[in-house]
Amino acid sequence: MYPDRDFDPHADPPPQAGDLALDLELESLFTAMAGGDAFLSGVAKAALFSGLGSDVEAIRYRQAILQDCLDNAAAVRELYALAEETAERRRRLYFGIYTRYSGAILLGAIEALETFIEMLRKLRALADLHAPRFVSPGFTRLFATLRRELGDAYLAQLGEHLEHLRFRSGVPVSAELGKGNGGTNFVLRASAGAAPTWLQRVLRTGKTSFTFHIHERDEAGARALSVLRNRGLNLVANATAQAAEHLVGFFEMLRVELAFYVGCLNLRDTLARISAPVAVPEPLPPAARALRGAGLYDVCLALRMGHAVVGNGVAADGMNPVVVTGANQGGKSTFLRAVGVAQLMMQAGMFVGAESFAGALCTGLFTHYRREEDASMTKGKLDEELSRMSDIAEQLRPGALVLFNEAFAATNEREGSEIASQVVRALVEKGVRVIFVTHLYAFAHGLFDAGHDTALFLRAERLTDGTRTFRIVPGEPLETSYGEDVYRTVFERDTAERA
């Protein structure tokens, strides 16, 4: 996910994540990426929102990996399945972490490591099989590390060490007598190898060792011996458990980071089934103030509808603000969502729903959409809108992008237009990019008449017979939003149904 650090799926999302998910209707996107897997859904959400802090280099690094995934989907899914299998087997293992007995800790860690060595062998085999087809820096580095560090001789040596740690011939521990004849300086010694045979014991010469035996019914003696054994095993048990936890962390991170790309594959497959195109976008630095594309559509709408939807071209490089007006139900809000979803997907390192797309990265993405009436009746709609705008303003930095959808329309035309004008003017002066969908004619036409060189005016296309094409085209604001078309359509259909 990153060239120089691990991805953290548990990092706190940005404060505006809830509003983004609601206003851009992202739940359908997460559902498509998850494919019914709650773990994939959680990773998809974390990756999408964390992308708002990415730079161009990190995005291009991730795009290269994603292209490898698209070209080798079966191999990536095989790697993810192995990580999933390891996680499932890990859940069935007993590590001894809930006990204070070194022997139990050591036994659990050995069983875990034996399992992980088996999975490492499988992972190495997959690396040998698939590595030649991957070209991205991320995958080539992963496969090179696996092939270099996990040689057959090394894995065999690990197996031998674990067999020795089982101490089948007993635990060789040395100790000294301390104060009060208590044991001190317990040291675990290297195993002498296999136990001597009967004949070797008979023919043995040299210094005689002294032994004593605990009676099988001597519970106190057995407990004392167990304490001595655990003290001798303490250091090696801790070291072995740490090694096991290290491998747990490796496989868990492999699973997490592959989960994002598997989610992208799930989304690509879903969009392909409904013939909805995708494109790898061109990320540009915030200073570029770029926004251009062809066939840009709302991915979440296409997923909900189950078929491809109308795409739009956009050419807004260097333009700020972008004001969208026009006919009711003409596709204005859908266009706004398409831009917002594409921005999020691009900054997460994903493909976007378009034939082509290029955009400047934003330092923060914010939405200010209309909300339903406050059920608690503690504040009016305009108060609520202004309060949300105040919260957004506190988080804004130059280079941020704010998407307004019918904002400040809860009051009369004159007052709403004045508020919108002042807010937009202040944001633009501070270097914040604005896309504003509105029916406030006085606000939109006031900006148009002012002749701002960097302002772009778009309009939802309406044919002369009232047909909505759902295309957004350049055009000056009109005094009407053709609400009578909607009125006529609804009531004519209602009259026909009654007849």
N, C-alpha and C positions, 0 to 999 in steps of 0.2 A: 504493500500500500504506500509506503514511503521509502526513499532510498537510504535514509539514515536513521530511522527510528521505527518502532512498532506502532501499529494502529491500536488505539484505545477505544473499544466499543462501549465502555462505561463512562466516558467523559460526559460532563454535563452539556446538554444541547444549548444553543443560544437562547436568550430570553424570548425571542419572537418565534420560536419553533412551533408553538401551539397555533398561533395565528397563521403561520405559513401553511401548516398542514390543513387547517380548516379552509382558508381562503383559496388555496390552490388545489384543494380536494385531492390531497396526496395519498389518501388511504388506498385508492385503487392501484396506485403505482406500487406501494409497499406490498399489497396483496399479490400482484402479478410477479414481483421479484421473489416473494416468499415461496410461492408454489405450494402453499399449505404447511410450510415449516415455520414455526414461530421463531426459531433461532435465526433463520435467514431474514425474517422480517425485522427483528431487532437490529441486526447488523446493517441492513439496508437503511434504516432510519438514522442510525448513528453516522454512517458514511455520508449520507446525503447532507445532513446538517453540518457535519464537521468540515465539509468541503468549502464552506464559506470562508475558511481561514487559509485556503490553499494558495500557493503561488503558481506561476506559469510552469516552472520546472517540475514541480510535484505533479501537476495535472498531466503534463506530457509523459512523464515517467509512468503514470498509471494508465494512460491511454495506450502506451506501447504494450503493457501487460495485457490490457483488455483485448487488444487486437490479436495477441497470441491466443488468448482464450477463445475468441470467436473463430480462429483458424483451427484450433485443436480442442473443440468443445468436449469430445468424448474423453480425452486424456485428462482434462481439468476435472471433469466430473468423477473420474476414477481416483484422482488424487484426493478430492474432497470426500469421497466415500471411504477411503482409507483413514482419513482424519476422523471421520464420523465413527467408524468402527473402533478406532483407538479410544475415542471419548466414551463410547458405550462400554467397552471392556474396562476402562478406568473406573467407571462407576461401580462395577461389580467387584473391584479389588478392595482388599482390606489393607490399609497402610499401617495400621497400628498407631495412628496419630491420636487416638483417644485413650491410649494407655501409657503408663510411665515405665513399663518394662522394656528394657533394651532388646531383649530377645524377641519379643513380639514385634517391636518396631523393625528389627532387622529382617525377620522372616517376611513381613508384609512388603518391605521395600525390595527384597530379593524377588518375590513373586511378581511385583510390579515391573521391575527391571527386565526380568525374563520375558514378560509380555511385550514390553517396549522394544526389546532387541528383536523380537520376531517382527514387529511392525516396522522397525528400521530396515530390516532386510527387505521387506516388501517395498518400502519407500525407495530404497536404493535400486531395486529391480525396475521400478517404474521410471526412475531417473535415467537408468541405462537405456530403457526402451524408448522413451519419448524425447529426451533431451535434444537430439539432432533437429527436431522440427520446431523448436522454440528459439526465438531470436531477440526477445526483449531483454534489457539489462536485468530486470528483476528475476525472471525465470532462469536465465543463463547463470546468474550468480547462485541461485538456489540449487540448481542441478549440479553445478561445478562443486559446490561445497559438499553436497551429499556424496558425490562420487569420490571426492578427495578424502573426506573424513570417515566414511563408512565402508572401508575396504573389508573384504572377506576375512583377512587375517585379524584385523582389529575387532570385528564382531565376534570372531571365534575366541579371541583373548578375553573379551568381556564375559563370554559364557564360562570360560575357565575360572575367572575370578569369582563369579557368582557361585560356582560349584564349591570353591574353596571356602566361601563365606558361610556355607551351610554347616561347616565343622562337624561332618558326619563321624569323625573319630574323636570328638570331644573338643572343648574350647581350651586352648593352651594359654593360660593366664599366669603371669608372675606377679608377686606382691612382696612387700617388705612389712616387717613388724614395726608398728608405730607406738605411740603412747598407749599404755595399758594393754600392750600386746594386740592392739587393733590393727587391722590391715590398712596399708597405705601404698601409694605408688603402684596402683594396679596397671599392668601393661599387657595388652594382647600380643602374643607372640605368633610368629609365622608357623603355620601348620607343618608338622614333621612329615606329612604325606600320609600314605595309607597305613592303617594299623598293621603291626607285625603279625606274621602267621604264627601258628603254634610251634612249628619247628624253629623259626627265628627266635622265638622267646626262649626255647629250651637251650639253643646253642649260643645265646647272647653271652658275651664276655664283657668285662670292664666294670665301671662303677655301677653299683646297684642303686636304683631309685626306690624311695620309700612311698608307699601308698596306704590309703585307708579307705574304707567303704562305708557308705551310709546305709543303715538298715532300711529295708523297704517300708517299715512302719514308723521310722523316725521322722515325723512331720517337721519338727523344729529343725533338725539337721538338714532336711531337704530345703526348707525355706532359707536357712543360712547359706547353703550352697548356691541356691538360686540368686541370692543377693550378690555373692561373690562373682558369679557368672555374668550377671547384668552389669556390674561395675566394670568388668573387663571388656564387655561388648559395647559399652556406652559410646565411645568415640566412633567406632566403626559403624555402629547402627545409625548414628546421626549423619555420618558422611554418606552412607548408602541411601538413607531417606532423602537427603538433599539432592543426590544424583537423580533419584526417581522423580522428585518434584521438578527438577530442571527439565527432564524429558517430558513430564506432564505439561509444563509451560510451553515447550517447543511445539508439541502436537496441538495444544489448545490455540496457540497463536496461528499455526498453520491452518487450522480449521476456521478461525475467525476471518483471516485475510482471504482465504479461498472462498468463504461464504459470500463475500461481496461480489466476486466475479461470477460465482454460480448464480447469484441473484440477477446479475446483468444478462447471463445466458437465458435464464427463465423469461426475463422481460423481452429479450430479442426474439425468442421463439414464439411468444404470445403475439407480439406485434407482427411477426412474419405470417402467422396464420390468418390475420385479418388484413394482410397486404398493406400495412402501414410502414412507410419507409423510415429508416434511421440513418444518421450520418455522424461521423466523428467530427466534433466541432473544432474550431481553431480558437484557443484561448489567447487573449491578448492582455497586456498589463493595464491596470486601471486608467493610466494616463492616456491610453489610446481612445477612450470614450467611444468604442466601436459597438455597433449592433447592426448586423446585416445577416440576411439569410434568404433561402428560397424554400417554399413548401413547408413552412413552419406551422405545426399544428399542436393542439393540446393533447398530449399523450394520455392524460388521465381521462379525458372525454372519450377518446378512441377506445380505451380499455372498458369503460362503462357501457358504451354503445355496442361494442363487439364488432365494429367495422371501421374502416378508414374514414377520416373526416376531412373536410376542406382545409387545405393548407394555404398559408399566406406568404407573400414575399415582404420583406422589410428591409429598408435601406435608411438607417438612422445614424450612420457614423457621424460623430461630432455634434449631433442634434440633441438639444436639451432646453426645454421640456418637449416631450412627445405628447400631444393632446389628441385623443380619439373621441370623435362624436359620430352622430348619425342615427339611423333608424333603430327603433326598438327591436329587440330580438334579431339584430343583424350580425351578431358575432363579436361585438366589442369586448365583452367580458371574457369570452373564450380566447380571443387574441391576447388579452392581458395575461390570462393564466398560461397560455402557451409560452409567452416570453419568460414568465417567472419560473415555470417548470424547466424550461430549457436552460435557464441560468443556473439553477440548482444542479441539474444533471451534468452540465458542463464542468462546473467547479468541483463536482465529486469525481471527475475523471471518466464519466460515462459517455455513451453516445447520446444524441438528442433526437427528438421527433421532428425531422426536417429532411429536405433533400440536401441542404448545405446550411451551415450556420457558423458565424464568427462573432465573438463578443468580448468586450473588455470585462475582466474580473471585477467584481464589486467587493468592497470592504464589508458590506453587510446588505442583506436583502430584507425588505420590510413590505408589508401589505397593510393598506388602510381601506377596508371594505365596509360596506353598509352592514349593520347588525340589526337584529330584531329588537323590538321595544323592550326596555328593561322590565322584566317581570316583577322585580321588587318595587318598581316605581320610585326609586330613590333619586333618580336623575333623568332628565329628558334626553331625547336622542341626540340633540346637538351637543349637550353637555358631555354625553358619553363619547361622541366623536372627538371633541376637543381634548378630552382627557386622554384618549388613546393617542392622539397626535402629540400630546405633550410627552407621553411615555416614549414614543418613537424618537422624538427630537433629542431626548437625553442620551440615546444610544448611537446617534448618527455620527459618522465621520466622513470627511471628503472621500468621494469615490463610492459611496453607498448608492443603492438603487431602491427607490420607493415606488410601489405600484398603488395607485389610487383608483378605486372603483366606486363611482357615484358618491364620492365623499362630500360632506358639508351640504347635502341636499335636504337635510331635515328641517331647514328653515326656508324663508322665502328666497326667490331668485336673486334679489339684489343683495341681501345679506350673505347668502351662501357664496355668491360670486366674489364678493369683496374678501371674504375669509379665504377662499381658495386662491385668489390672486396673491394675497399677501404671503400665504404659506409657500406657494410655488416660487415666488420671487425670492424669498429668503433661502429656500433650499438650493435653488440654482446658483445664487451668489456664493454659497458656501461649498460649491463643488459637488453637490448631491444630484444624482441623475433622477429624473422624474418621468414616469409614464402615467398619464391621467385620463381615465375614461369618465366622461361627464355628459350630462344633459343641461348643464348650466350654460345657456347661450351667452349671457352677458360676460361670464368669465372667459369662455373659449374665444368669443369674437373680440373681446377686449385685448387678449393676447395677440390675436391675428392682426387687428388694426394697428397695434403698437409696432408691428413690423420687426420683431426680434429675428435676427439673422440665424440664430441657432435653434429656433422653435420649429418643430415639425408638426403639421396638422394632417391627421388621417381621418377617414370617414368610412363607416360601414356602408358598403355598396347596396343601393336599392334601384331596381329597374323601374322603368316608367309605369309598369303595371302593378307595382308594389311588391314584386318578388324579391326576396332576400337571397343574395348569392353567398352570404357569409364570408365575403372577401373584404379585406380592409385595404382601401386605396387612398392615395393622397387627395386631399380636398379640404376646402375651407369649411368652417362650421356653418350649419344651417339653423334657421330659427325653429324648425320643427324636427321632431324625432319620429314623425309619422305614426303617432300612437293610434290614429284612426284606422290604420291598416290592421292592427292587432284587434281593435274593437270590432271592425267589420268582419274579420275572419272568425272570431269567437262567436259573435251573435248570429252570423249567417249559418254557421255550423249548428248552433243550438236550435235555430228555427227549423233547419232542414231535418234534424233528428226528431224534433217534435212532430213534424209533418209525417 
